[in-house]
Amino acid sequence: MDALLRLIMGPWTTQILWVLRTQGALRFGALQRQLGQISARVLTQRLRLLEDAGILYRDYRPTVPPEVSYGLTERGRQLGSVLDGLDALARQWAAEDAPQNDS
């Protein structure tokens, strides 16, 4: 479990996984726009790490310009229930903390 948590808790990793889970396969530029402040360098590093771990796939098409898209593999889709659980817990905690923020 520790190895998996270290993998998915890296910078931007959960956000990348969440976007690909909710949006489906995306080209690099579209994924970067969905994430906002992430640099191309960091996004490339995280995508390579997740591809090496078998969590996502890279689809390269040698067109002009080249088309590269990323999506979740079966292993990546298996993380869906984990991500959904974390999302539900985060929303619950935010709702519980909301009255404190209004004071």
Number of C-alpha atoms within 10 A of each C-alpha: 6 6 8 9 9 9 16 18 12 12 13 17 16 14 16 20 24 18 16 20 18 9 12 12 19 18 15 18 12 11 19 17 10 16 16 8 9 15 11 12 9 12 19 14 12 19 23 15 16 21 18 11 14 14 20 23 20 19 14 12 11 9 8 6 7 8 12 15 16 19 24 22 14 12 12 19 17 12 17 16 10 11 17 13 12 12 13 12 12 12 12 12 11 12 11 11 11 11 9 8 8 6 5
